[in-house]
C-alpha cells in the first residue's frame, strides 16, 4: 500500500461518490449507483470501481459513510447516540476486510429530536464533522446547521458536538407529489422548477395544505406553465419546512447550509424571509473531510 493514500466513499440510497485521497487532498473520483439502485452486492460495486486504484497502489483502506452501513447496505452498523463528536463516531465504526482492503463503515447517529420523537441520520453526521474542520469557529457555542435533501436535517451544534437534530422529509414529499399526484400532472420529466414559481410558493408557505391544490388550479385556470407550477410546489414545501422547523430551533440569527449548492440556494431564500443569514458549504467536500477526521480519531 502507498503511504498516506486511502479511499473515501459517501454512499447513499441514490448514488455513490468514491474518491482516492492523499495528504494533498482528492486525487481521483468515481461515481456509482446508490445502495437502493445497484443490481449487485455493495462489495462487488466497490471492488469494480476501485480496481484501477488498487491495481496501481495495492490494497488501500476504505472509509464509508451513509446508507452503506444500514440494514439494506453492505453491513449494518449500530447508530451512535447524541451528543456525538469525532471520537465517539470513530469508536462506533465497523471494520472488516475485502480483497485485502481494510473497510470502515461510519455508524450514523440517533437522538430524541425537539418534538420528543426518535430520529436517525446516516451520512450527514460526517458532513457536519467536515464543516467543523473547514470552519473551526463552529466548535464554540451554539450553531444551527441545515442539510437539505430527500430527508432534510436540522442540527444543533453545541461546542463542536452534535447535540440533537430533526428530520423533515421535504424532498421525498416533493418527489411523491410530482410523480404520483394530480398536482403536477402533465409536467415533463425534465421540467425544472422555476425561480418565479418558487417565490410564489414561498409567499403561500403559511397555508400549506389549503394552498397545495393551487399547484393544479393555477395551471388549469390561470395557465401557469409547468415549470412555474413545480416551482410553486417546491416553494410551498420548503417554505413550510423552514417556517415550522424554526419553531423548534429558536434564537438563531444565522444558519450554515451543507449540501447541493442549487438546493442550498433555495433554502437560503426561504431563510432570508425570516431574517436569518445563511452561508453554504459543499456537501461532498464536507463528507470526505469528515471521513478523514472520524477515522483518524477512531
N, C-alpha and C positions, 0 to 999 in steps of 0.2 A: 504493500500500500504506500502511496505517496504521502509524506508527512503533511499535515495541515489540510488535506482535501477531505471533503465529505459531501454527501448528497442530502438535500433537504426537500421535503415534499409537503405541500398544502393540498390535502386530498379530501375534497368534499363530496357531496352527493352527486353533483352535476359535472365536476371537472377535476382534473389532477394537474397541478403545476409543479414540475420537478426541476430542480436546479442543481448544478455542480458548483460547489463553493470552495473557496480557498481563503487564505488570510487576506488577500486583496479584495475579496468580495465575490460576486457571482461571475462565474467563468463561462457557463453554458446553460441552456434551458431546453426543456422538453415539455410537451403537453400531452395529456391523455384523458381517457374517459373517467367520469366520476364513479364512485362506489356503486351508485344506483343505476349506472348505464352500461357498465362493461359486460361483455359476454364471456369473459374468462376470469379465473380467480385473481385476486389482487396481486398475489406473488408473481404470477406469470406476466401481468401488466408491468410491474416494477422491473423484473428481470429483462423484459424486452426493451423497455425504454432506456434502461441504464446500461445496456450491453456494450455500447461503444465506449462509454466511460470506464467500465470495469475491464474491458479488453486493453485499454491504454494504460490504466493506472493500477489494476489489480483490485481485490476486494476493498470496498470503501464503506465506512459507517454511514447509515442512512437514518435520518431523523424525520419523523412524520407527525403532523397534527391533522385534526379534522375527523370526518366520519370513518376514516380508515380504522379508527380504534373503537368503532361502535359494534353493535351486535351484527350488523349487516356488512361489516368491514373485514379486514384481514384477520385481526384478532381483537376480542373485546377487552378494553381496559377500563377498570372501575373509575368513576368520577372522583376527583379530589374535592373536598369541601371548601367553601369560602369561610373566612378570608383566606386568600391564596397569594403566594409570591413565587418567584422562580425556583426557590429551593423546594417548596412543597410540591410543585408540579414535576420537578426532576425526580423527586423521591417516588412519585406515583407512576412514573413511566414504566412501560413494559419493554423488556429487551429479549430478543431471540435471534437466531441465525437464519440466513437464507443464502445458499450458494456461496458461503464464505464471508458474506457481508453481515455485520452486526446491525440489526434493525432495532430502532427505538420508536415506540408509539407514545405520544403525549396523552395524558389521562382525560382531558376535559374537566369541566367544573360543574358543581351543583350548589344551589343555595336556596334559601327561602326568600322570595322576592318581596318588594314593598307591599304587594297585595296579600301577602301571607300564604302564597302558593309555592309548591316546589317548582324549581326551574333548573334548566341544564344548558350547557353550551359545549360544543366541540370545535376547536379550531380558532374561535375568536379570542380565547384566552392567550393564545400565542401571539396574535396580532397586537394585543394590548401590551404584552411584555416588550414587543418590538418598539412600540410607541414610547415606552418608558426609557428605552435605550436611546432613541433619537431625541427625546425631549426630557432630560434629567429633571427639569423643573416639576414634572408631574409626580415625582417621588415625594413631594412635600405638600401637605394639605389635602383638601378635598377637590376632586375634579370629576366632571361629567364627560364620559366618552359615549359616543353613539356609533354603532356598527351597522349601517343599513344593509339590507339583503332580503333573501327569502324569508328568513326569521330574524328581524332586526333585534339588536341587543342594546339596551340602555344600561350603562355600567357606572357604578360609583367607585372611584378610587379614593383610598384613604392612606396617605403617607406611603404610596408606592405599592399597596396591596389591593387586590380586587376584593372589595368588601361585599358587594352584592350586585345583582343585575336583574333585569326583567326582559323577557322575550315578547315581541309583538310580531305576529306572522303576516305583516302587511304585504310583503312580496308574494307570498303564497295566495293570499286572498285576491290580489290583483290578477294573478295568473288564472285562478279558477273562474273569476267573473269574466275575464276576457275570453276564455276558451269555452266556457260551459253555461253562460247565462245569455239572456236576451239583450243585455245592456250594450254589448259591443258587437252584436251580430252584424255581419256584413263587413267588418273591418278586415282588410287584407292582413295576412300573417306577417308581412314585412312592414306594416304601418308603424311609424314611430310616433309616440305621444308628443303632441306639440307643446311648446312653451306657453302659447296663448291659452290653450285649453287647461294646462296645469294651473295657471294663475286664476282662472275662473273657478276651478275646483277648490283651490286653497281658500278662496273667498267664501265658500259654502261649507267649510270644514266643520262648523259647529252644529250642523244638522245633517249628520252623515246618512242615517237611514232614510229620512224623508227625501234627501237630495240624490240618492243613488239612481233612482229611476229617471232623473233628468238626463242621465247619460244617453238614454234611449230617446226620450221625448224631444230633446233638443235636436236630435238628428231627424226625427220624423216631422216635427212641426217647424223648427227654425232652420232646417237644412244644415246643421252643424256638420262639418267634414269629419270623417272617421278619425283622422289624426287628432283633431281638437277634442273629440269625444273620449278618446283614450287618455289624452292629457287631463281632461276634466276628471275622469275616474281616478287617475293616479293622484291628482291634486287633492281630491276628496279624501282618499285613503291615507296618504302621507300627512296631510294637514290634520286629520283626525287623530292619527297616531301621536304626532307631536303635541297636539292640544292635551290629550289625556295623559301621556307619559310625563309631561312636565308637572302634572299634579302630584305624581309620585316622587318627583325629584325637584322640589322647590329650592329656591335660594341660590341657584347658579346663574352667573352672568355670562358665561361662555361655555362652549362645548367643543370637543375635538371629534371630528368625523373620520372614521377609519373604514376604507372600502374602495369600491369602484368610483373613480372621480366623477363620472356623469351622474351616478345616483347620489353621491355625496352632495353635489351641487343642488339637487332638488331639495334635499333635507336642509341645506344651508338657507335656501329661500324660505322654507317653512319656518325655520328657527328665527329668521330675521323679523317675522311678523310678531314674534314675542320679545323682540329687542334683545335676543341672545346673539352674541358674536360667536362665529364659528371659524375653525380652521380645518383643513383637510389633509389627511395622510394617506398614502397609497397602501391598501390592504396587503398586497402581495409582498412588498418590500418589508412591511412590519412583520409579516408571518415568518419570513426567513431569518430576520434578525432575532425574533423571539425564539425560534427553534434553537439557534446557536446559544442563546442565553440559558434556556432551560437545561440543555444537556451539558453545558459547561459547569452548571451548578448542581448537577444530579449527584 
